[in-house]
Amino acid sequence: MRPKALVGLLIPLACAALFVRLGVWQVARHRQRADYNARVSARLAADPLPFAALPGDTALVRGQRVALEGTFRYDLEQVLAGRANEGAPSVHLLTPVERPGQDTLVVVLRGWVPSPDAAEVDRRAWRESDTVSLSGYAIPLPPDGPAAPADTARPLRALNTAALRSRLGRPVAAAVVVMTSDEPKPGEPRPRRLPGPVLSAGNHKSYAIQWFSFAAIAVVGGVLLFRRSAAPRAIVGPRSPV
């Protein structure tokens, strides 16, 4: 067996082993995503919990249905810029709720509001009731991220606990409530509520199939190349004179 033929076989086999490992990793990612989606779906289907009963581990609150009572603090309301609703530029309205006897504010995402520049909006035109008993689902807030603009009149560009705390000047709960309850009074404007969280399986399964296909191609190609390289070559003798 010629060394060159052996090397020509080992390289494709090594590549195939790597491709199989990547395929197995994508299968594991697919299963993790499926398990995650199942947990979030179960929380969305469960009865609402009082907000105060949410677990301290923010990883366990995403999608959890919650009930919240308190008073909207429109004087502390914030605008989250750069949103879109069915392709139309808009903003999200973030209205803190003050609970009786609690210093920590709970930020409620009330929904989309149209905005031509996806930044400026007349917040007063979208006020709802002051005292609220609302329902929605929770999403955890990252503790850190882009800082809030120093000019308090400018909208926020990202959501995180540090930015909200600096803007509101009060402790902020580690989860935002996305409001889904929708019982407006006659003539009362309201933002358009956000739908439930989108649970996607992702592309991990198709990626796994691709990696396994690459592995099969590498093995077949390596074997064919090896057989061609290892096959004995015909010896051509000297031609006889005519």
C-alpha positions as CSV (number, residue, x, y, z in Angstrom):
1,M,0.0,0.0,0.0
2,R,1.5,3.3,-1.0
3,P,1.7,6.0,1.7
4,K,0.2,8.5,-0.6
5,A,-2.9,6.4,-1.0
6,L,-3.2,5.9,2.8
7,V,-3.0,9.6,3.4
8,G,-5.6,10.2,0.7
9,L,-7.9,7.9,2.7
10,L,-7.2,9.2,6.2
11,I,-7.9,12.8,5.4
12,P,-11.5,12.3,4.1
13,L,-12.1,9.9,7.0
14,A,-10.9,12.6,9.5
15,C,-13.2,15.1,7.8
16,A,-16.1,12.7,8.0
17,A,-15.5,12.2,11.7
18,L,-15.6,16.0,12.2
19,F,-18.7,16.3,10.2
20,V,-20.5,13.6,12.2
21,R,-19.5,15.3,15.4
22,L,-21.0,18.6,14.2
23,G,-24.1,16.8,13.1
24,V,-24.5,15.2,16.5
25,W,-24.0,18.6,18.1
26,Q,-26.8,20.1,16.0
27,V,-29.1,17.2,16.9
28,A,-28.4,18.0,20.6
29,R,-29.2,21.6,20.0
30,H,-32.4,20.6,18.3
31,R,-33.4,18.6,21.3
32,Q,-32.5,21.4,23.7
33,R,-34.6,23.8,21.7
34,A,-37.6,21.4,21.6
35,D,-37.3,21.0,25.4
36,Y,-37.2,24.7,25.9
37,N,-40.2,25.3,23.6
38,A,-42.1,22.6,25.5
39,R,-41.4,24.3,28.9
40,V,-42.4,27.8,27.6
41,S,-45.6,26.4,26.0
42,A,-46.5,24.8,29.3
43,R,-46.1,28.1,31.1
44,L,-48.2,29.9,28.6
45,A,-50.9,27.3,29.0
46,A,-50.8,27.4,32.8
47,D,-53.0,29.5,35.1
48,P,-51.6,33.0,35.7
49,L,-49.4,33.4,38.8
50,P,-49.4,36.6,40.9
51,F,-46.3,38.5,39.8
52,A,-44.9,38.3,43.3
53,A,-45.0,34.5,43.1
54,L,-42.6,34.4,40.1
55,P,-39.5,32.3,40.8
56,G,-36.3,34.2,41.5
57,D,-34.4,32.4,38.7
58,T,-35.2,34.5,35.6
59,A,-34.5,31.5,33.4
60,L,-37.7,30.0,34.7
61,V,-40.1,32.9,34.1
62,R,-40.0,33.3,30.3
63,G,-43.5,32.9,29.0
64,Q,-45.0,32.4,32.4
65,R,-48.5,33.9,32.5
66,V,-48.9,36.4,35.3
67,A,-51.5,38.6,37.0
68,L,-50.6,42.1,38.2
69,E,-52.4,44.7,40.1
70,G,-51.4,48.3,40.8
71,T,-51.3,51.8,39.4
72,F,-49.8,52.8,36.0
73,R,-47.1,55.5,36.5
74,Y,-47.5,57.4,33.3
75,D,-45.1,60.0,34.5
76,L,-42.4,57.4,34.3
77,E,-43.4,55.9,31.0
78,Q,-40.6,55.1,28.5
79,V,-40.6,54.6,24.8
80,L,-38.7,51.7,23.2
81,A,-37.8,52.9,19.7
82,G,-37.1,51.1,16.5
83,R,-40.0,48.6,16.5
84,A,-42.2,47.5,13.7
85,N,-45.8,46.3,13.4
86,E,-46.6,44.4,10.2
87,G,-43.9,46.4,8.5
88,A,-45.1,49.8,9.7
89,P,-42.7,51.8,11.9
90,S,-43.8,51.9,15.6
91,V,-42.6,52.1,19.1
92,H,-43.3,50.1,22.3
93,L,-44.8,51.8,25.3
94,L,-43.2,50.7,28.6
95,T,-45.3,51.8,31.5
96,P,-44.2,51.0,35.1
97,V,-46.7,49.7,37.5
98,E,-46.5,50.6,41.2
99,R,-47.8,48.0,43.5
100,P,-49.3,48.8,46.9
101,G,-46.6,48.7,49.6
102,Q,-43.8,47.9,47.1
103,D,-40.9,50.1,46.2
104,T,-39.9,48.0,43.2
105,L,-41.6,48.9,39.9
106,V,-42.8,46.3,37.4
107,V,-42.4,47.5,33.8
108,V,-45.3,46.6,31.6
109,L,-45.0,46.5,27.8
110,R,-48.4,47.7,26.8
111,G,-47.9,47.2,23.1
112,W,-47.2,48.8,19.7
113,V,-48.0,52.4,18.9
114,P,-47.6,53.8,15.4
115,S,-44.7,56.3,14.9
116,P,-43.6,57.7,11.5
117,D,-39.9,57.7,12.6
118,A,-40.2,54.8,15.0
119,A,-39.0,57.0,17.8
120,E,-41.3,59.9,18.7
121,V,-44.9,59.5,19.9
122,D,-47.5,61.5,21.9
123,R,-47.6,59.2,25.0
124,R,-50.5,61.1,26.5
125,A,-52.8,60.0,23.6
126,W,-52.3,56.4,24.6
127,R,-53.1,56.4,28.3
128,E,-55.4,53.8,29.6
129,S,-56.9,53.4,33.1
130,D,-54.8,54.5,36.0
131,T,-55.6,51.6,38.4
132,V,-55.1,48.3,36.7
133,S,-55.7,44.6,37.1
134,L,-54.0,43.1,34.1
135,S,-52.7,39.8,32.8
136,G,-49.9,39.0,30.5
137,Y,-46.7,36.9,30.3
138,A,-43.3,37.5,31.7
139,I,-40.0,37.9,29.9
140,P,-36.7,38.2,31.8
141,L,-34.7,41.4,31.6
142,P,-30.9,41.2,31.0
143,P,-29.2,42.8,33.9
144,D,-26.8,44.9,31.8
145,G,-26.7,46.2,28.2
146,P,-26.6,49.5,26.3
147,A,-26.9,52.5,28.7
148,A,-30.0,54.7,28.5
149,P,-29.4,58.1,26.7
150,A,-28.5,60.8,29.1
151,D,-31.3,63.0,27.6
152,T,-34.4,61.6,29.3
153,A,-36.5,62.9,26.4
154,R,-34.8,60.5,24.0
155,P,-36.3,57.0,23.6
156,L,-34.6,53.8,24.7
157,R,-33.0,51.5,22.1
158,A,-32.7,48.4,24.2
159,L,-34.2,46.8,27.3
160,N,-32.1,46.0,30.3
161,T,-32.4,46.4,34.1
162,A,-29.6,48.9,34.4
163,A,-31.0,51.3,31.7
164,L,-34.5,51.2,33.2
165,R,-33.2,51.7,36.7
166,S,-31.3,54.8,35.7
167,R,-34.2,56.2,33.9
168,L,-36.9,55.5,36.5
169,G,-34.8,56.2,39.6
170,R,-36.3,53.3,41.4
171,P,-35.6,49.5,41.8
172,V,-37.0,47.6,38.8
173,A,-38.2,44.0,38.8
174,A,-36.0,41.6,36.8
175,A,-38.9,40.6,34.4
176,V,-41.1,42.7,32.1
177,V,-44.8,41.9,31.8
178,V,-46.0,41.8,28.2
179,M,-49.7,42.9,28.6
180,T,-52.2,40.7,26.8
181,S,-55.5,41.6,28.6
182,D,-57.6,43.8,26.4
183,E,-60.8,45.3,27.8
184,P,-60.7,49.0,26.8
185,K,-63.4,51.3,27.9
186,P,-65.6,52.9,25.1
187,G,-63.5,55.6,23.3
188,E,-60.4,54.7,25.2
189,P,-57.3,54.4,23.0
190,R,-55.0,51.5,23.5
191,P,-51.7,50.3,22.1
192,R,-51.9,47.1,20.0
193,R,-51.0,44.2,22.2
194,L,-48.1,42.0,21.3
195,P,-48.8,38.3,20.5
196,G,-47.3,35.5,22.5
197,P,-43.7,34.6,22.2
198,V,-42.7,33.0,18.9
199,L,-41.4,29.4,19.5
200,S,-39.3,28.3,16.6
201,A,-37.6,24.9,16.3
202,G,-34.7,26.7,14.5
203,N,-32.6,25.3,11.7
204,H,-30.7,22.8,13.8
205,K,-32.3,19.7,12.3
206,S,-31.6,20.8,8.7
207,Y,-28.0,21.7,9.7
208,A,-27.6,18.2,11.2
209,I,-28.8,16.6,8.0
210,Q,-26.3,18.7,6.0
211,W,-23.4,17.7,8.2
212,F,-24.3,14.0,8.0
213,S,-24.5,14.4,4.2
214,F,-21.1,15.9,4.1
215,A,-19.8,13.0,6.2
216,A,-21.2,10.5,3.8
217,I,-19.8,12.3,0.8
218,A,-16.4,12.4,2.5
219,V,-16.4,8.7,3.2
220,V,-17.5,7.7,-0.3
221,G,-15.1,10.1,-2.0
222,G,-12.2,9.0,0.2
223,V,-12.9,5.3,-0.5
224,L,-13.1,5.8,-4.2
225,L,-10.0,7.9,-4.2
226,F,-8.2,5.2,-2.2
227,R,-9.2,2.4,-4.5
228,R,-8.1,4.3,-7.5
229,S,-4.7,5.2,-5.9
230,A,-4.1,1.7,-4.6
231,A,-5.0,-0.2,-7.8
232,P,-2.0,-1.7,-9.5
233,R,-1.0,0.1,-12.6
234,A,-0.5,-1.7,-15.9
235,I,3.2,-2.0,-16.9
236,V,3.8,-1.0,-20.4
237,G,6.8,-2.9,-21.9
238,P,9.0,-1.8,-24.8
239,R,7.4,-1.9,-28.2
240,S,8.6,-4.5,-30.6
241,P,10.0,-3.2,-33.9
242,V,7.8,-3.6,-36.9
